[in-house]
Amino acid sequence: MTDKRKVRKAVFPVAGLGTRFLPATKAVPKEMLTVVDKPVIQYVVDEALEAGIEHLIFVTGRSKAVIEDYFDIQVELDQTLRERNKRAEIELLEAILPKAGTTSFTRQQAPLGLGHAVWCARDLVGNEPFALLLPDMIMKGEKGCLKGMVELYEHSGGNVIAVEECAPDQAHKYGIVGVGDRVGDGFKITKMVEKPAPGTAPSNFFINGRYILQPNIFPILERQERGAGNEIQLTDGMVKLSGEQPFAAYHFRGETFDCGAKDGFILANVAFALERADIRPTVEGPLKTLLHGLK
Protein backbone atom coordinates (compact mmCIF):
# COMPACT_ATOMS: atom_id res chain seq x y z
CA MET A 1 0.00 0.00 0.00
CA THR A 2 1.12 3.60 -0.58
CA ASP A 3 0.85 6.37 1.98
CA LYS A 4 -1.93 8.88 1.27
CA ARG A 5 -1.87 10.91 4.45
CA LYS A 6 -2.83 14.55 3.85
CA VAL A 7 -0.04 16.87 2.79
CA ARG A 8 -0.24 19.62 5.41
CA LYS A 9 3.30 21.03 5.51
CA ALA A 10 5.54 22.63 2.92
CA VAL A 11 9.28 23.21 3.08
CA PHE A 12 10.91 26.24 1.44
CA PRO A 13 14.75 26.11 1.24
CA VAL A 14 15.69 29.81 1.36
CA ALA A 15 19.27 29.68 2.64
CA GLY A 16 20.95 30.25 -0.74
CA LEU A 17 23.36 33.17 -1.13
CA GLY A 18 21.96 34.44 -4.44
CA THR A 19 25.40 35.07 -5.95
CA ARG A 20 23.93 35.34 -9.46
CA PHE A 21 22.21 38.57 -8.37
CA LEU A 22 25.11 40.37 -6.73
CA PRO A 23 25.41 43.18 -5.79
CA ALA A 24 21.66 43.37 -5.00
CA THR A 25 21.73 40.22 -2.87
CA LYS A 26 24.60 41.52 -0.74
CA ALA A 27 21.92 43.14 1.43
CA VAL A 28 18.59 41.76 0.15
CA PRO A 29 17.80 38.01 0.10
CA LYS A 30 17.14 36.84 -3.46
CA GLU A 31 13.74 35.52 -2.31
CA MET A 32 12.74 39.09 -1.42
CA LEU A 33 13.48 40.54 -4.86
CA THR A 34 10.16 41.69 -6.31
CA VAL A 35 8.29 40.46 -9.35
CA VAL A 36 6.11 43.51 -10.07
CA ASP A 37 5.14 44.37 -6.46
CA LYS A 38 5.44 41.06 -4.58
CA PRO A 39 8.57 39.28 -3.38
CA VAL A 40 9.41 36.08 -5.25
CA ILE A 41 8.80 34.04 -2.08
CA GLN A 42 5.22 35.35 -1.83
CA TYR A 43 4.30 33.81 -5.20
CA VAL A 44 5.63 30.44 -4.06
CA VAL A 45 3.85 30.64 -0.70
CA ASP A 46 0.60 31.57 -2.47
CA GLU A 47 0.95 28.45 -4.61
CA ALA A 48 1.36 26.33 -1.48
CA LEU A 49 -1.65 27.87 0.25
CA GLU A 50 -3.79 27.37 -2.86
CA ALA A 51 -2.92 23.66 -2.65
CA GLY A 52 -4.21 23.43 0.94
CA ILE A 53 -0.90 23.66 2.80
CA GLU A 54 -1.45 24.50 6.47
CA HIS A 55 2.08 24.97 7.81
CA LEU A 56 4.98 26.80 6.12
CA ILE A 57 8.53 25.72 7.02
CA PHE A 58 11.43 27.93 5.93
CA VAL A 59 15.01 26.64 5.98
CA THR A 60 17.00 29.86 6.27
CA GLY A 61 20.59 30.99 6.65
CA ARG A 62 22.48 33.98 7.94
CA SER A 63 21.25 37.37 6.67
CA LYS A 64 17.77 35.93 5.90
CA ALA A 65 15.97 37.35 8.96
CA VAL A 66 14.11 39.78 6.70
CA ILE A 67 12.11 36.82 5.35
CA GLU A 68 10.88 36.04 8.85
CA ASP A 69 10.06 39.72 9.38
CA TYR A 70 8.11 39.80 6.10
CA PHE A 71 5.75 37.08 7.37
CA ASP A 72 5.05 39.01 10.58
CA ILE A 73 3.20 42.19 11.55
CA GLN A 74 5.18 45.42 11.10
CA VAL A 75 3.75 47.36 14.02
CA GLU A 76 4.92 50.85 13.02
CA LEU A 77 3.72 50.42 9.43
CA ASP A 78 0.40 48.99 10.54
CA GLN A 79 -0.16 51.86 12.97
CA THR A 80 0.73 54.49 10.37
CA LEU A 81 -1.60 52.99 7.76
CA ARG A 82 -4.47 52.95 10.25
CA GLU A 83 -3.85 56.53 11.30
CA ARG A 84 -3.98 57.56 7.64
CA ASN A 85 -7.02 55.36 6.95
CA LYS A 86 -5.24 53.45 4.19
CA ARG A 87 -7.84 50.68 4.05
CA ALA A 88 -6.72 49.11 0.76
CA GLU A 89 -3.12 48.78 1.96
CA ILE A 90 -4.23 47.40 5.35
CA GLU A 91 -6.42 44.77 3.69
CA LEU A 92 -3.59 43.81 1.32
CA LEU A 93 -1.16 43.22 4.18
CA GLU A 94 -3.74 41.36 6.26
CA ALA A 95 -4.48 39.04 3.30
CA ILE A 96 -0.86 37.88 3.01
CA LEU A 97 -0.20 37.53 6.75
CA PRO A 98 -0.07 33.85 7.78
CA LYS A 99 -2.21 32.80 10.73
CA ALA A 100 -0.42 32.71 14.07
CA GLY A 101 1.52 29.49 14.57
CA THR A 102 1.50 28.41 10.92
CA THR A 103 5.08 29.40 10.04
CA SER A 104 8.32 27.89 11.32
CA PHE A 105 11.95 28.77 10.64
CA THR A 106 15.09 26.68 11.02
CA ARG A 107 18.72 27.30 10.07
CA GLN A 108 20.96 25.57 7.58
CA GLN A 109 24.29 26.64 9.05
CA ALA A 110 26.42 25.57 6.07
CA PRO A 111 25.68 25.48 2.31
CA LEU A 112 25.78 21.71 1.92
CA GLY A 113 23.16 21.34 -0.81
CA LEU A 114 19.43 20.93 -1.30
CA GLY A 115 19.36 17.48 0.27
CA HIS A 116 20.94 18.87 3.42
CA ALA A 117 18.49 21.79 3.50
CA VAL A 118 15.56 19.36 3.35
CA TRP A 119 17.12 17.24 6.12
CA CYS A 120 17.37 20.35 8.32
CA ALA A 121 13.54 20.50 8.34
CA ARG A 122 13.11 16.92 9.58
CA ASP A 123 11.96 17.71 13.12
CA LEU A 124 9.52 20.39 11.96
CA VAL A 125 8.02 18.09 9.33
CA GLY A 126 7.85 15.04 11.60
CA ASN A 127 6.59 11.68 10.41
CA GLU A 128 4.26 12.83 7.65
CA PRO A 129 4.38 13.58 3.92
CA PHE A 130 5.39 17.10 2.94
CA ALA A 131 5.67 19.38 -0.05
CA LEU A 132 8.96 20.90 -1.12
CA LEU A 133 8.96 24.06 -3.23
CA LEU A 134 12.13 25.60 -4.61
CA PRO A 135 11.66 29.35 -4.05
CA ASP A 136 13.47 30.44 -7.22
CA MET A 137 10.81 28.86 -9.42
CA ILE A 138 7.59 30.80 -10.04
CA MET A 139 4.82 28.91 -11.85
CA LYS A 140 2.03 30.44 -13.92
CA GLY A 141 -0.87 28.33 -15.20
CA GLU A 142 -4.61 27.81 -15.07
CA LYS A 143 -4.08 25.59 -12.03
CA GLY A 144 -1.32 25.94 -9.47
CA CYS A 145 1.42 23.36 -9.96
CA LEU A 146 1.32 22.11 -6.35
CA LYS A 147 -2.48 21.95 -6.38
CA GLY A 148 -2.33 19.60 -9.36
CA MET A 149 0.34 17.55 -7.61
CA VAL A 150 -1.79 17.18 -4.49
CA GLU A 151 -4.69 15.97 -6.62
CA LEU A 152 -2.42 13.36 -8.23
CA TYR A 153 -1.01 12.39 -4.82
CA GLU A 154 -4.53 11.77 -3.50
CA HIS A 155 -4.91 9.25 -6.34
CA SER A 156 -1.44 7.68 -6.32
CA GLY A 157 -0.02 8.10 -2.83
CA GLY A 158 3.72 7.63 -2.48
CA ASN A 159 5.92 10.43 -3.80
CA VAL A 160 5.12 12.94 -6.55
CA ILE A 161 7.48 15.09 -8.62
CA ALA A 162 6.38 17.84 -10.99
CA VAL A 163 7.87 17.69 -14.48
CA GLU A 164 7.79 19.68 -17.69
CA GLU A 165 8.92 18.95 -21.23
CA CYS A 166 12.07 20.37 -22.75
CA ALA A 167 13.59 20.04 -26.21
CA PRO A 168 15.23 16.58 -26.37
CA ASP A 169 18.61 18.11 -27.19
CA GLN A 170 18.43 20.15 -23.97
CA ALA A 171 17.75 17.21 -21.64
CA HIS A 172 21.41 17.01 -20.57
CA LYS A 173 20.94 20.29 -18.65
CA TYR A 174 18.29 18.94 -16.26
CA GLY A 175 17.26 16.20 -13.89
CA ILE A 176 15.30 13.83 -16.15
CA VAL A 177 12.76 11.10 -15.32
CA GLY A 178 11.87 7.89 -17.13
CA VAL A 179 8.24 7.51 -18.23
CA GLY A 180 6.15 4.53 -17.09
CA ASP A 181 2.42 3.71 -17.00
CA ARG A 182 -0.23 6.40 -16.69
CA VAL A 183 -1.35 7.33 -13.16
CA GLY A 184 -4.22 9.82 -12.96
CA ASP A 185 -3.06 13.05 -14.58
CA GLY A 186 0.53 11.84 -14.65
CA PHE A 187 2.68 8.75 -14.99
CA LYS A 188 4.86 6.40 -12.98
CA ILE A 189 8.53 7.33 -12.83
CA THR A 190 10.82 4.48 -13.84
CA LYS A 191 14.15 6.21 -13.20
CA MET A 192 15.74 9.55 -12.31
CA VAL A 193 18.95 10.79 -13.90
CA GLU A 194 20.68 14.05 -12.99
CA LYS A 195 22.01 15.81 -16.14
CA PRO A 196 22.37 12.73 -18.36
CA ALA A 197 25.07 12.71 -21.02
CA PRO A 198 23.81 14.05 -24.38
CA GLY A 199 21.82 11.41 -26.23
CA THR A 200 21.33 9.16 -23.19
CA ALA A 201 18.30 10.76 -21.48
CA PRO A 202 15.38 8.37 -20.81
CA SER A 203 12.88 11.10 -21.82
CA ASN A 204 12.58 14.86 -22.22
CA PHE A 205 10.61 15.33 -18.97
CA PHE A 206 12.64 17.39 -16.51
CA ILE A 207 12.11 18.00 -12.79
CA ASN A 208 10.92 21.60 -12.31
CA GLY A 209 11.36 22.25 -8.58
CA ARG A 210 8.17 20.93 -6.94
CA TYR A 211 7.99 17.73 -4.89
CA ILE A 212 5.73 15.78 -2.52
CA LEU A 213 7.87 13.43 -0.47
CA GLN A 214 7.34 10.87 2.27
CA PRO A 215 9.27 11.31 5.54
CA ASN A 216 11.28 8.18 4.71
CA ILE A 217 13.55 10.53 2.77
CA PHE A 218 15.02 11.94 6.01
CA PRO A 219 17.01 8.90 7.24
CA ILE A 220 18.28 8.45 3.67
CA LEU A 221 19.50 12.06 3.54
CA GLU A 222 21.07 11.70 6.99
CA ARG A 223 23.32 8.93 5.64
CA GLN A 224 23.68 10.41 2.16
CA GLU A 225 27.24 10.89 0.94
CA ARG A 226 28.11 14.09 -0.84
CA GLY A 227 27.60 14.00 -4.57
CA ALA A 228 27.89 16.56 -7.38
CA GLY A 229 29.42 19.84 -6.26
CA ASN A 230 30.53 18.16 -3.02
CA GLU A 231 26.96 18.66 -1.76
CA ILE A 232 24.25 16.36 -0.42
CA GLN A 233 22.02 16.00 -3.46
CA LEU A 234 18.27 15.51 -3.08
CA THR A 235 18.11 13.58 -6.36
CA ASP A 236 20.56 10.98 -5.02
CA GLY A 237 18.31 10.50 -1.99
CA MET A 238 15.18 10.20 -4.13
CA VAL A 239 16.83 7.55 -6.30
CA LYS A 240 17.45 5.47 -3.17
CA LEU A 241 13.90 6.07 -1.89
CA SER A 242 12.49 4.97 -5.26
CA GLY A 243 13.80 1.49 -4.50
CA GLU A 244 11.40 1.35 -1.54
CA GLN A 245 8.43 3.49 -2.59
CA PRO A 246 6.71 4.48 -5.84
CA PHE A 247 7.27 7.84 -7.51
CA ALA A 248 4.77 9.48 -9.85
CA ALA A 249 5.23 12.51 -12.11
CA TYR A 250 2.74 15.35 -12.44
CA HIS A 251 2.97 16.92 -15.90
CA PHE A 252 2.70 20.68 -15.29
CA ARG A 253 1.33 22.49 -18.32
CA GLY A 254 2.06 26.12 -17.79
CA GLU A 255 4.97 28.54 -17.65
CA THR A 256 7.86 28.35 -15.22
CA PHE A 257 10.19 31.27 -14.56
CA ASP A 258 13.56 30.61 -12.95
CA CYS A 259 13.88 33.76 -10.87
CA GLY A 260 17.28 32.63 -9.66
CA ALA A 261 18.59 33.65 -13.09
CA LYS A 262 18.53 37.18 -14.46
CA ASP A 263 16.73 36.30 -17.70
CA GLY A 264 14.02 34.31 -15.91
CA PHE A 265 13.55 37.09 -13.36
CA ILE A 266 13.11 39.74 -16.05
CA LEU A 267 10.70 37.57 -18.06
CA ALA A 268 8.65 36.90 -14.91
CA ASN A 269 8.30 40.64 -14.28
CA VAL A 270 7.12 41.21 -17.84
CA ALA A 271 4.70 38.27 -17.86
CA PHE A 272 3.06 39.09 -14.54
CA ALA A 273 2.94 42.82 -15.28
CA LEU A 274 1.07 42.15 -18.53
CA GLU A 275 -1.51 40.12 -16.59
CA ARG A 276 -2.34 43.10 -14.38
CA ALA A 277 -5.23 45.25 -15.53
CA ASP A 278 -3.80 48.21 -13.60
CA ILE A 279 -0.36 47.95 -15.22
CA ARG A 280 -0.75 46.50 -18.72
CA PRO A 281 -2.23 49.66 -20.33
CA THR A 282 0.82 51.70 -19.33
CA VAL A 283 3.58 49.17 -20.08
CA GLU A 284 2.37 47.24 -23.14
CA GLY A 285 2.94 50.09 -25.58
CA PRO A 286 6.43 51.02 -24.34
CA LEU A 287 7.42 47.32 -24.35
CA LYS A 288 6.35 46.96 -27.98
CA THR A 289 8.31 50.12 -28.83
CA LEU A 290 11.42 48.78 -27.09
CA LEU A 291 11.15 45.44 -28.92
CA HIS A 292 10.53 47.16 -32.27
CA GLY A 293 13.64 49.25 -31.75
CA LEU A 294 15.91 46.24 -31.23
CA LYS A 295 18.51 45.82 -33.94
C-alpha positions in Angstrom: 0.0 0.0 0.0 1.1 3.6 -0.6 0.8 6.4 2.0 -1.9 8.9 1.3 -1.9 10.9 4.5 -2.8 14.5 3.9 0.0 16.9 2.8 -0.2 19.6 5.4 3.3 21.0 5.5 5.5 22.6 2.9 9.3 23.2 3.1 10.9 26.2 1.4 14.7 26.1 1.2 15.7 29.8 1.4 19.3 29.7 2.6 21.0 30.3 -0.7 23.4 33.2 -1.1 22.0 34.4 -4.4 25.4 35.1 -5.9 23.9 35.3 -9.5 22.2 38.6 -8.4 25.1 40.4 -6.7 25.4 43.2 -5.8 21.7 43.4 -5.0 21.7 40.2 -2.9 24.6 41.5 -0.7 21.9 43.1 1.4 18.6 41.8 0.2 17.8 38.0 0.1 17.1 36.8 -3.5 13.7 35.5 -2.3 12.7 39.1 -1.4 13.5 40.5 -4.9 10.2 41.7 -6.3 8.3 40.5 -9.4 6.1 43.5 -10.1 5.1 44.4 -6.5 5.4 41.1 -4.6 8.6 39.3 -3.4 9.4 36.1 -5.2 8.8 34.0 -2.1 5.2 35.4 -1.8 4.3 33.8 -5.2 5.6 30.4 -4.1 3.9 30.6 -0.7 0.6 31.6 -2.5 1.0 28.4 -4.6 1.4 26.3 -1.5 -1.7 27.9 0.2 -3.8 27.4 -2.9 -2.9 23.7 -2.6 -4.2 23.4 0.9 -0.9 23.7 2.8 -1.5 24.5 6.5 2.1 25.0 7.8 5.0 26.8 6.1 8.5 25.7 7.0 11.4 27.9 5.9 15.0 26.6 6.0 17.0 29.9 6.3 20.6 31.0 6.7 22.5 34.0 7.9 21.2 37.4 6.7 17.8 35.9 5.9 16.0 37.3 9.0 14.1 39.8 6.7 12.1 36.8 5.3 10.9 36.0 8.9 10.1 39.7 9.4 8.1 39.8 6.1 5.8 37.1 7.4 5.1 39.0 10.6 3.2 42.2 11.5 5.2 45.4 11.1 3.7 47.4 14.0 4.9 50.9 13.0 3.7 50.4 9.4 0.4 49.0 10.5 -0.2 51.9 13.0 0.7 54.5 10.4 -1.6 53.0 7.8 -4.5 53.0 10.3 -3.8 56.5 11.3 -4.0 57.6 7.6 -7.0 55.4 7.0 -5.2 53.4 4.2 -7.8 50.7 4.0 -6.7 49.1 0.8 -3.1 48.8 2.0 -4.2 47.4 5.3 -6.4 44.8 3.7 -3.6 43.8 1.3 -1.2 43.2 4.2 -3.7 41.4 6.3 -4.5 39.0 3.3 -0.9 37.9 3.0 -0.2 37.5 6.8 -0.1 33.9 7.8 -2.2 32.8 10.7 -0.4 32.7 14.1 1.5 29.5 14.6 1.5 28.4 10.9 5.1 29.4 10.0 8.3 27.9 11.3 12.0 28.8 10.6 15.1 26.7 11.0 18.7 27.3 10.1 21.0 25.6 7.6 24.3 26.6 9.0 26.4 25.6 6.1 25.7 25.5 2.3 25.8 21.7 1.9 23.2 21.3 -0.8 19.4 20.9 -1.3 19.4 17.5 0.3 20.9 18.9 3.4 18.5 21.8 3.5 15.6 19.4 3.4 17.1 17.2 6.1 17.4 20.4 8.3 13.5 20.5 8.3 13.1 16.9 9.6 12.0 17.7 13.1 9.5 20.4 12.0 8.0 18.1 9.3 7.8 15.0 11.6 6.6 11.7 10.4 4.3 12.8 7.6 4.4 13.6 3.9 5.4 17.1 2.9 5.7 19.4 -0.1 9.0 20.9 -1.1 9.0 24.1 -3.2 12.1 25.6 -4.6 11.7 29.3 -4.0 13.5 30.4 -7.2 10.8 28.9 -9.4 7.6 30.8 -10.0 4.8 28.9 -11.9 2.0 30.4 -13.9 -0.9 28.3 -15.2 -4.6 27.8 -15.1 -4.1 25.6 -12.0 -1.3 25.9 -9.5 1.4 23.4 -10.0 1.3 22.1 -6.4 -2.5 21.9 -6.4 -2.3 19.6 -9.4 0.3 17.6 -7.6 -1.8 17.2 -4.5 -4.7 16.0 -6.6 -2.4 13.4 -8.2 -1.0 12.4 -4.8 -4.5 11.8 -3.5 -4.9 9.3 -6.3 -1.4 7.7 -6.3 0.0 8.1 -2.8 3.7 7.6 -2.5 5.9 10.4 -3.8 5.1 12.9 -6.5 7.5 15.1 -8.6 6.4 17.8 -11.0 7.9 17.7 -14.5 7.8 19.7 -17.7 8.9 19.0 -21.2 12.1 20.4 -22.7 13.6 20.0 -26.2 15.2 16.6 -26.4 18.6 18.1 -27.2 18.4 20.1 -24.0 17.8 17.2 -21.6 21.4 17.0 -20.6 20.9 20.3 -18.7 18.3 18.9 -16.3 17.3 16.2 -13.9 15.3 13.8 -16.1 12.8 11.1 -15.3 11.9 7.9 -17.1 8.2 7.5 -18.2 6.1 4.5 -17.1 2.4 3.7 -17.0 -0.2 6.4 -16.7 -1.3 7.3 -13.2 -4.2 9.8 -13.0 -3.1 13.0 -14.6 0.5 11.8 -14.6 2.7 8.8 -15.0 4.9 6.4 -13.0 8.5 7.3 -12.8 10.8 4.5 -13.8 14.2 6.2 -13.2 15.7 9.5 -12.3 19.0 10.8 -13.9 20.7 14.1 -13.0 22.0 15.8 -16.1 22.4 12.7 -18.4 25.1 12.7 -21.0 23.8 14.1 -24.4 21.8 11.4 -26.2 21.3 9.2 -23.2 18.3 10.8 -21.5 15.4 8.4 -20.8 12.9 11.1 -21.8 12.6 14.9 -22.2 10.6 15.3 -19.0 12.6 17.4 -16.5 12.1 18.0 -12.8 10.9 21.6 -12.3 11.4 22.2 -8.6 8.2 20.9 -6.9 8.0 17.7 -4.9 5.7 15.8 -2.5 7.9 13.4 -0.5 7.3 10.9 2.3 9.3 11.3 5.5 11.3 8.2 4.7 13.6 10.5 2.8 15.0 11.9 6.0 17.0 8.9 7.2 18.3 8.5 3.7 19.5 12.1 3.5 21.1 11.7 7.0 23.3 8.9 5.6 23.7 10.4 2.2 27.2 10.9 0.9 28.1 14.1 -0.8 27.6 14.0 -4.6 27.9 16.6 -7.4 29.4 19.8 -6.3 30.5 18.2 -3.0 27.0 18.7 -1.8 24.3 16.4 -0.4 22.0 16.0 -3.5 18.3 15.5 -3.1 18.1 13.6 -6.4 20.6 11.0 -5.0 18.3 10.5 -2.0 15.2 10.2 -4.1 16.8 7.6 -6.3 17.5 5.5 -3.2 13.9 6.1 -1.9 12.5 5.0 -5.3 13.8 1.5 -4.5 11.4 1.4 -1.5 8.4 3.5 -2.6 6.7 4.5 -5.8 7.3 7.8 -7.5 4.8 9.5 -9.9 5.2 12.5 -12.1 2.7 15.4 -12.4 3.0 16.9 -15.9 2.7 20.7 -15.3 1.3 22.5 -18.3 2.1 26.1 -17.8 5.0 28.5 -17.7 7.9 28.3 -15.2 10.2 31.3 -14.6 13.6 30.6 -13.0 13.9 33.8 -10.9 17.3 32.6 -9.7 18.6 33.6 -13.1 18.5 37.2 -14.5 16.7 36.3 -17.7 14.0 34.3 -15.9 13.6 37.1 -13.4 13.1 39.7 -16.1 10.7 37.6 -18.1 8.6 36.9 -14.9 8.3 40.6 -14.3 7.1 41.2 -17.8 4.7 38.3 -17.9 3.1 39.1 -14.5 2.9 42.8 -15.3 1.1 42.2 -18.5 -1.5 40.1 -16.6 -2.3 43.1 -14.4 -5.2 45.3 -15.5 -3.8 48.2 -13.6 -0.4 48.0 -15.2 -0.7 46.5 -18.7 -2.2 49.7 -20.3 0.8 51.7 -19.3 3.6 49.2 -20.1 2.4 47.2 -23.1 2.9 50.1 -25.6 6.4 51.0 -24.3 7.4 47.3 -24.3 6.4 47.0 -28.0 8.3 50.1 -28.8 11.4 48.8 -27.1 11.1 45.4 -28.9 10.5 47.2 -32.3 13.6 49.2 -31.7 15.9 46.2 -31.2 18.5 45.8 -33.9 
